[in-house]
Amino acid sequence: MSYEQYLDEVTTLIVEKYGTADATAIKQVMDAQEAGFFVTHDDDERLRNLDQAHKDAATIGKPRKPGRTPKH
């Protein structure tokens, strides 16, 4: 899948798995992208698959303590 499709998939999974509002999930993915979380995904299309999307959705979307930033 394309990089944009991959980000959409991760966003959708965050909404579905964690009951997050669409706007919140979009912001979480955008914030992670801005922090460089998806750099390797952009460079290596093999990382843009459904299994990886589930892992990334869990890393980015799973509720965490305030002030903690997801690490890849």
N, CA, C and O atoms as CSV, one atom per row, in Angstrom:
chain,resi,resn,atom,element,x,y,z
A,1,MET,N,N,0.848,-1.179,0.000
A,1,MET,CA,C,0.000,0.000,0.000
A,1,MET,C,C,0.888,1.234,0.000
A,1,MET,O,O,2.049,1.184,0.405
A,2,SER,N,N,0.328,2.329,-0.456
A,2,SER,CA,C,1.100,3.565,-0.486
A,2,SER,C,C,1.300,4.078,0.945
A,2,SER,O,O,0.640,3.623,1.879
A,3,TYR,N,N,2.211,5.021,1.094
A,3,TYR,CA,C,2.471,5.614,2.396
A,3,TYR,C,C,1.202,6.268,2.952
A,3,TYR,O,O,0.886,6.109,4.131
A,4,GLU,N,N,0.487,6.993,2.113
A,4,GLU,CA,C,-0.744,7.664,2.546
A,4,GLU,C,C,-1.810,6.648,2.951
A,4,GLU,O,O,-2.501,6.841,3.952
A,5,GLN,N,N,-1.946,5.573,2.184
A,5,GLN,CA,C,-2.899,4.517,2.540
A,5,GLN,C,C,-2.523,3.887,3.875
A,5,GLN,O,O,-3.392,3.563,4.685
A,6,TYR,N,N,-1.241,3.721,4.095
A,6,TYR,CA,C,-0.775,3.126,5.347
A,6,TYR,C,C,-1.162,4.012,6.534
A,6,TYR,O,O,-1.669,3.518,7.541
A,7,LEU,N,N,-0.924,5.304,6.416
A,7,LEU,CA,C,-1.295,6.220,7.504
A,7,LEU,C,C,-2.797,6.200,7.741
A,7,LEU,O,O,-3.242,6.249,8.888
A,8,ASP,N,N,-3.576,6.131,6.681
A,8,ASP,CA,C,-5.034,6.031,6.814
A,8,ASP,C,C,-5.420,4.745,7.548
A,8,ASP,O,O,-6.311,4.754,8.398
A,9,GLU,N,N,-4.750,3.648,7.218
A,9,GLU,CA,C,-5.034,2.359,7.867
A,9,GLU,C,C,-4.718,2.423,9.358
A,9,GLU,O,O,-5.505,1.953,10.180
A,10,VAL,N,N,-3.587,2.991,9.706
A,10,VAL,CA,C,-3.220,3.120,11.118
A,10,VAL,C,C,-4.255,3.981,11.842
A,10,VAL,O,O,-4.672,3.651,12.952
A,11,THR,N,N,-4.662,5.067,11.224
A,11,THR,CA,C,-5.674,5.948,11.824
A,11,THR,C,C,-6.982,5.199,12.044
A,11,THR,O,O,-7.578,5.291,13.117
A,12,THR,N,N,-7.424,4.469,11.051
A,12,THR,CA,C,-8.667,3.690,11.155
A,12,THR,C,C,-8.569,2.661,12.279
A,12,THR,O,O,-9.518,2.483,13.043
A,13,LEU,N,N,-7.447,1.997,12.378
A,13,LEU,CA,C,-7.273,0.987,13.428
A,13,LEU,C,C,-7.306,1.617,14.820
A,13,LEU,O,O,-7.852,1.024,15.750
A,14,ILE,N,N,-6.741,2.789,14.969
A,14,ILE,CA,C,-6.780,3.478,16.266
A,14,ILE,C,C,-8.230,3.766,16.650
A,14,ILE,O,O,-8.629,3.562,17.796
A,15,VAL,N,N,-9.008,4.239,15.689
A,15,VAL,CA,C,-10.425,4.530,15.951
A,15,VAL,C,C,-11.160,3.250,16.344
A,15,VAL,O,O,-11.908,3.232,17.322
A,16,GLU,N,N,-10.946,2.189,15.583
A,16,GLU,CA,C,-11.671,0.943,15.819
A,16,GLU,C,C,-11.235,0.228,17.094
A,16,GLU,O,O,-12.078,-0.280,17.833
A,17,LYS,N,N,-9.944,0.182,17.360
A,17,LYS,CA,C,-9.434,-0.584,18.507
A,17,LYS,C,C,-9.611,0.128,19.841
A,17,LYS,O,O,-9.855,-0.512,20.864
A,18,TYR,N,N,-9.487,1.452,19.829
A,18,TYR,CA,C,-9.466,2.186,21.092
A,18,TYR,C,C,-10.632,3.146,21.273
A,18,TYR,O,O,-10.699,3.870,22.267
A,19,GLY,N,N,-11.559,3.151,20.304
A,19,GLY,CA,C,-12.737,4.002,20.420
A,19,GLY,C,C,-12.406,5.482,20.402
A,19,GLY,O,O,-13.148,6.309,20.932
A,20,THR,N,N,-11.292,5.795,19.790
A,20,THR,CA,C,-10.835,7.175,19.703
A,20,THR,C,C,-11.641,7.916,18.641
A,20,THR,O,O,-11.998,7.335,17.616
A,21,ALA,N,N,-11.927,9.181,18.875
A,21,ALA,CA,C,-12.608,9.999,17.875
A,21,ALA,C,C,-11.714,10.141,16.643
A,21,ALA,O,O,-10.488,10.128,16.751
A,22,ASP,N,N,-12.336,10.277,15.481
A,22,ASP,CA,C,-11.571,10.408,14.236
A,22,ASP,C,C,-10.534,11.529,14.321
A,22,ASP,O,O,-9.365,11.328,13.993
A,23,ALA,N,N,-10.966,12.696,14.759
A,23,ALA,CA,C,-10.059,13.844,14.814
A,23,ALA,C,C,-8.871,13.581,15.750
A,23,ALA,O,O,-7.749,14.002,15.469
A,24,THR,N,N,-9.124,12.893,16.843
A,24,THR,CA,C,-8.051,12.574,17.789
A,24,THR,C,C,-7.076,11.577,17.175
A,24,THR,O,O,-5.862,11.737,17.302
A,25,ALA,N,N,-7.596,10.559,16.516
A,25,ALA,CA,C,-6.739,9.558,15.876
A,25,ALA,C,C,-5.890,10.200,14.780
A,25,ALA,O,O,-4.705,9.894,14.647
A,26,ILE,N,N,-6.496,11.081,14.003
A,26,ILE,CA,C,-5.749,11.785,12.957
A,26,ILE,C,C,-4.622,12.598,13.575
A,26,ILE,O,O,-3.498,12.596,13.071
A,27,LYS,N,N,-4.924,13.292,14.667
A,27,LYS,CA,C,-3.893,14.086,15.341
A,27,LYS,C,C,-2.783,13.200,15.888
A,27,LYS,O,O,-1.609,13.559,15.801
A,28,GLN,N,N,-3.134,12.054,16.446
A,28,GLN,CA,C,-2.117,11.140,16.973
A,28,GLN,C,C,-1.175,10.681,15.858
A,28,GLN,O,O,0.042,10.651,16.043
A,29,VAL,N,N,-1.736,10.327,14.712
A,29,VAL,CA,C,-0.912,9.868,13.589
A,29,VAL,C,C,-0.074,11.029,13.040
A,29,VAL,O,O,1.103,10.849,12.727
A,30,MET,N,N,-0.663,12.192,12.926
A,30,MET,CA,C,0.090,13.352,12.439
A,30,MET,C,C,1.219,13.733,13.393
A,30,MET,O,O,2.323,14.061,12.959
A,31,ASP,N,N,0.939,13.689,14.682
A,31,ASP,CA,C,1.981,13.987,15.672
A,31,ASP,C,C,3.119,12.968,15.598
A,31,ASP,O,O,4.293,13.329,15.682
A,32,ALA,N,N,2.757,11.690,15.439
A,32,ALA,CA,C,3.776,10.643,15.323
A,32,ALA,C,C,4.589,10.835,14.047
A,32,ALA,O,O,5.806,10.651,14.038
A,33,GLN,N,N,3.904,11.203,12.982
A,33,GLN,CA,C,4.595,11.446,11.715
A,33,GLN,C,C,5.564,12.618,11.861
A,33,GLN,O,O,6.705,12.546,11.405
A,34,GLU,N,N,5.114,13.679,12.487
A,34,GLU,CA,C,5.955,14.859,12.696
A,34,GLU,C,C,7.170,14.538,13.573
A,34,GLU,O,O,8.239,15.125,13.405
A,35,ALA,N,N,6.993,13.604,14.504
A,35,ALA,CA,C,8.084,13.212,15.401
A,35,ALA,C,C,9.049,12.211,14.746
A,35,ALA,O,O,10.035,11.803,15.360
A,36,GLY,N,N,8.757,11.819,13.498
A,36,GLY,CA,C,9.641,10.920,12.779
A,36,GLY,C,C,9.343,9.447,12.950
A,36,GLY,O,O,10.135,8.606,12.525
A,37,PHE,N,N,8.210,9.112,13.568
A,37,PHE,CA,C,7.852,7.728,13.829
A,37,PHE,C,C,7.755,6.901,12.548
A,37,PHE,O,O,8.120,5.726,12.548
A,38,PHE,N,N,7.268,7.496,11.459
A,38,PHE,CA,C,7.012,6.757,10.227
A,38,PHE,C,C,8.110,6.893,9.170
A,38,PHE,O,O,7.901,6.494,8.024
A,39,VAL,N,N,9.254,7.436,9.520
A,39,VAL,CA,C,10.327,7.640,8.536
A,39,VAL,C,C,10.710,6.330,7.856
A,39,VAL,O,O,10.845,6.282,6.634
A,40,THR,N,N,10.884,5.274,8.634
A,40,THR,CA,C,11.280,3.995,8.036
A,40,THR,C,C,10.188,3.436,7.125
A,40,THR,O,O,10.489,2.756,6.144
A,41,HIS,N,N,8.931,3.716,7.439
A,41,HIS,CA,C,7.816,3.239,6.616
A,41,HIS,C,C,7.814,3.929,5.256
A,41,HIS,O,O,7.470,3.326,4.239
A,42,ASP,N,N,8.202,5.192,5.254
A,42,ASP,CA,C,8.257,5.950,4.013
A,42,ASP,C,C,9.383,5.410,3.134
A,42,ASP,O,O,9.243,5.329,1.914
A,43,ASP,N,N,10.492,5.044,3.756
A,43,ASP,CA,C,11.659,4.551,3.025
A,43,ASP,C,C,11.536,3.089,2.593
A,43,ASP,O,O,12.075,2.706,1.554
A,44,ASP,N,N,10.838,2.276,3.375
A,44,ASP,CA,C,10.780,0.832,3.113
A,44,ASP,C,C,9.325,0.378,3.003
A,44,ASP,O,O,8.643,0.198,4.012
A,45,GLU,N,N,8.862,0.197,1.780
A,45,GLU,CA,C,7.452,-0.156,1.568
A,45,GLU,C,C,7.068,-1.506,2.170
A,45,GLU,O,O,5.881,-1.777,2.353
A,46,ARG,N,N,8.040,-2.353,2.480
A,46,ARG,CA,C,7.724,-3.648,3.109
A,46,ARG,C,C,7.129,-3.450,4.508
A,46,ARG,O,O,6.463,-4.343,5.031
A,47,LEU,N,N,7.367,-2.292,5.106
A,47,LEU,CA,C,6.806,-2.000,6.430
A,47,LEU,C,C,5.360,-1.521,6.356
A,47,LEU,O,O,4.701,-1.383,7.386
A,48,ARG,N,N,4.870,-1.272,5.168
A,48,ARG,CA,C,3.499,-0.785,5.001
A,48,ARG,C,C,2.567,-1.953,4.711
A,48,ARG,O,O,2.139,-2.166,3.577
A,49,ASN,N,N,2.263,-2.707,5.772
A,49,ASN,CA,C,1.378,-3.861,5.645
A,49,ASN,C,C,0.427,-3.887,6.838
A,49,ASN,O,O,0.619,-3.159,7.811
A,50,LEU,N,N,-0.591,-4.724,6.755
A,50,LEU,CA,C,-1.633,-4.738,7.776
A,50,LEU,C,C,-1.114,-5.162,9.153
A,50,LEU,O,O,-1.525,-4.599,10.168
A,51,ASP,N,N,-0.220,-6.141,9.195
A,51,ASP,CA,C,0.336,-6.564,10.496
A,51,ASP,C,C,1.086,-5.423,11.170
A,51,ASP,O,O,0.929,-5.191,12.368
A,52,GLN,N,N,1.898,-4.715,10.400
A,52,GLN,CA,C,2.649,-3.592,10.954
A,52,GLN,C,C,1.706,-2.462,11.357
A,52,GLN,O,O,1.942,-1.783,12.356
A,53,ALA,N,N,0.643,-2.258,10.586
A,53,ALA,CA,C,-0.329,-1.215,10.916
A,53,ALA,C,C,-0.969,-1.479,12.279
A,53,ALA,O,O,-1.190,-0.547,13.051
A,54,HIS,N,N,-1.265,-2.742,12.576
A,54,HIS,CA,C,-1.820,-3.088,13.888
A,54,HIS,C,C,-0.814,-2.776,14.997
A,54,HIS,O,O,-1.190,-2.247,16.043
A,55,LYS,N,N,0.443,-3.098,14.777
A,55,LYS,CA,C,1.484,-2.817,15.779
A,55,LYS,C,C,1.634,-1.322,15.990
A,55,LYS,O,O,1.710,-0.856,17.127
A,56,ASP,N,N,1.677,-0.570,14.902
A,56,ASP,CA,C,1.843,0.876,15.008
A,56,ASP,C,C,0.616,1.538,15.640
A,56,ASP,O,O,0.753,2.489,16.410
A,57,ALA,N,N,-0.564,1.046,15.321
A,57,ALA,CA,C,-1.776,1.589,15.944
A,57,ALA,C,C,-1.734,1.377,17.449
A,57,ALA,O,O,-2.143,2.252,18.212
A,58,ALA,N,N,-1.243,0.224,17.879
A,58,ALA,CA,C,-1.132,-0.045,19.315
A,58,ALA,C,C,-0.108,0.882,19.962
A,58,ALA,O,O,-0.328,1.377,21.067
A,59,THR,N,N,0.993,1.116,19.285
A,59,THR,CA,C,2.035,1.987,19.834
A,59,THR,C,C,1.564,3.428,19.924
A,59,THR,O,O,1.797,4.101,20.929
A,60,ILE,N,N,0.905,3.900,18.883
A,60,ILE,CA,C,0.489,5.301,18.821
A,60,ILE,C,C,-0.830,5.541,19.541
A,60,ILE,O,O,-0.982,6.549,20.232
A,61,GLY,N,N,-1.776,4.639,19.391
A,61,GLY,CA,C,-3.134,4.887,19.847
A,61,GLY,C,C,-3.492,4.375,21.213
A,61,GLY,O,O,-4.491,4.800,21.793
A,62,LYS,N,N,-2.690,3.461,21.745
A,62,LYS,CA,C,-3.008,2.890,23.052
A,62,LYS,C,C,-2.944,3.983,24.120
A,62,LYS,O,O,-1.974,4.738,24.176
A,63,PRO,N,N,-3.965,4.071,24.961
A,63,PRO,CA,C,-3.939,5.081,26.026
A,63,PRO,C,C,-2.673,4.931,26.880
A,63,PRO,O,O,-2.273,3.822,27.232
A,64,ARG,N,N,-2.064,6.056,27.197
A,64,ARG,CA,C,-0.833,6.048,27.989
A,64,ARG,C,C,-0.860,7.189,28.982
A,64,ARG,O,O,-1.734,8.055,28.943
A,65,LYS,N,N,0.093,7.170,29.853
A,65,LYS,CA,C,0.183,8.235,30.848
A,65,LYS,C,C,0.480,9.556,30.147
A,65,LYS,O,O,1.219,9.579,29.162
A,66,PRO,N,N,-0.086,10.656,30.641
A,66,PRO,CA,C,0.160,11.967,30.025
A,66,PRO,C,C,1.651,12.284,29.960
A,66,PRO,O,O,2.416,11.955,30.866
A,67,GLY,N,N,2.043,12.934,28.860
A,67,GLY,CA,C,3.419,13.366,28.706
A,67,GLY,C,C,4.341,12.325,28.103
A,67,GLY,O,O,5.518,12.613,27.884
A,68,ARG,N,N,3.848,11.122,27.826
A,68,ARG,CA,C,4.694,10.081,27.244
A,68,ARG,C,C,4.532,10.092,25.736
A,68,ARG,O,O,3.413,10.151,25.227
A,69,THR,N,N,5.633,10.035,25.031
A,69,THR,CA,C,5.649,10.028,23.585
A,69,THR,C,C,5.969,8.627,23.104
A,69,THR,O,O,6.877,7.988,23.636
A,70,PRO,N,N,5.229,8.123,22.088
A,70,PRO,CA,C,5.534,6.777,21.585
A,70,PRO,C,C,6.902,6.715,20.948
A,70,PRO,O,O,7.323,7.650,20.267
A,71,LYS,N,N,7.590,5.622,21.168
A,71,LYS,CA,C,8.900,5.372,20.579
A,71,LYS,C,C,8.779,4.225,19.604
A,71,LYS,O,O,7.974,3.315,19.807
A,72,HIS,N,N,9.555,4.257,18.566
A,72,HIS,CA,C,9.534,3.176,17.578
A,72,HIS,C,C,10.718,2.278,17.763
A,72,HIS,O,O,10.877,1.306,17.024
